[in-house]
Every structure is written in C-alpha cells, then in structure tokens.
Amino acid sequence: MKKLLFALAFTFIGQQAFSQMYIVTYTICASNHPAATACWTGTGYNNVLTIIDPSGTATYKCIGNPDINQDPSALIALNTEFNNITSQGYK
C-alpha cells in the first residue's frame, strides 16, 4: 500500500513539473535585430514584441510607437498579444 501511495504521489508531482512559460519583451527595433526588415517603416524602426513560447520558438510582432496620449494603438496591440497568450491556458 505504501508503494502504491508513493508511486501515485511521485506521478502527481512529476506531472506538475511540466509547466509552460512564455517570455515576452517589448523593445526598440534596430538594424541588427532579427525582425529589422519587417519593422522598418521607411523613415525608422517600429518597436518589436518578442515572444518566446515554451518550445523555445521566437516570434516577432512589429508594433508602432505612436504617442500614447494621442493614439493608444500600441497599447491595444500589446493588450491583444498578452490576451492571446493567457487565453491559451495550461496544456
């Protein structure tokens, strides 16, 4: 009985160790950034949101950098991306 309890407890703890983690950074894009060609506007670079998923794959989203007091589109884009990540839930 003790062995069965130990096996079940170990299985439960082992399953909890597999968690998902996303790393998200919001930075200014530069000419040496991997998303530089996509974020070039012709007169300068947009900001870039870098998302690294649990498997280690990096994706880049170009987000404009307007004056937030006049145009909240950058905040709306950030909010949308964060909601997309959190809506996936735990797998």
C-alpha positions as CSV (number, residue, x, y, z in Angstrom):
1,M,0.0,0.0,0.0
2,K,2.8,2.4,0.8
3,K,4.5,1.7,-2.5
4,L,1.3,2.5,-4.4
5,L,0.8,5.7,-2.4
6,F,4.5,6.7,-3.2
7,A,4.0,5.9,-6.9
8,L,0.9,8.0,-7.1
9,A,2.5,10.9,-5.3
10,F,5.5,10.8,-7.5
11,T,3.3,10.7,-10.6
12,F,1.4,13.7,-9.4
13,I,4.5,15.7,-8.6
14,G,6.1,14.7,-11.9
15,Q,3.1,16.0,-13.9
16,Q,3.2,19.3,-12.1
17,A,6.8,19.8,-13.2
18,F,5.9,20.2,-16.8
19,S,4.7,23.8,-16.9
20,Q,4.6,26.3,-19.8
21,M,6.4,29.6,-19.7
22,Y,6.4,32.4,-22.1
23,I,9.0,35.1,-22.2
24,V,7.8,38.4,-23.7
25,T,10.0,41.5,-24.3
26,Y,9.0,44.9,-25.8
27,T,12.0,46.7,-27.2
28,I,13.0,49.2,-29.8
29,C,14.0,47.5,-33.0
30,A,17.4,48.2,-34.5
31,S,19.2,47.3,-37.8
32,N,20.8,44.2,-36.2
33,H,17.5,42.8,-34.8
34,P,16.1,39.6,-36.5
35,A,12.9,41.5,-37.3
36,A,14.6,44.6,-38.6
37,T,13.4,44.2,-42.2
38,A,9.8,43.6,-41.1
39,C,9.8,46.6,-38.7
40,W,11.4,49.1,-41.0
41,T,8.8,51.9,-41.8
42,G,10.9,53.7,-44.4
43,T,11.8,56.5,-42.0
44,G,12.7,54.5,-38.9
45,Y,12.0,51.3,-37.0
46,N,8.9,50.4,-35.1
47,N,9.1,48.7,-31.7
48,V,9.1,45.0,-31.6
49,L,7.4,42.5,-29.3
50,T,9.4,39.3,-29.0
51,I,7.5,36.3,-27.8
52,I,9.3,33.0,-26.9
53,D,7.0,30.1,-26.4
54,P,7.6,27.1,-24.2
55,S,9.2,25.1,-27.0
56,G,11.8,27.9,-27.5
57,T,10.5,29.4,-30.7
58,A,10.7,33.1,-31.0
59,T,8.1,35.2,-32.9
60,Y,8.3,38.9,-33.5
61,K,5.4,41.3,-33.8
62,C,6.1,44.8,-35.0
63,I,4.2,47.4,-33.0
64,G,4.1,51.1,-33.9
65,N,5.4,53.6,-31.4
66,P,2.9,56.5,-31.5
67,D,2.4,59.0,-28.8
68,I,0.2,57.0,-26.4
69,N,-1.7,60.2,-25.3
70,Q,-2.9,60.7,-28.8
71,D,-3.1,57.2,-30.2
72,P,-3.4,54.1,-28.0
73,S,-3.0,51.6,-30.8
74,A,0.4,50.4,-29.5
75,L,-1.2,49.6,-26.1
76,I,-4.2,47.9,-27.8
77,A,-1.8,45.7,-29.8
78,L,0.2,44.8,-26.6
79,N,-3.0,44.0,-24.8
80,T,-4.2,41.8,-27.6
81,E,-0.9,39.8,-27.7
82,F,-0.9,39.3,-23.9
83,N,-4.6,38.2,-24.0
84,N,-3.7,35.7,-26.8
85,I,-1.0,34.2,-24.6
86,T,-3.1,34.0,-21.5
87,S,-6.2,32.6,-23.3
88,Q,-4.2,29.5,-24.3
89,G,-4.4,28.3,-20.7
90,Y,-2.4,25.4,-19.4
91,K,-1.8,22.4,-21.7
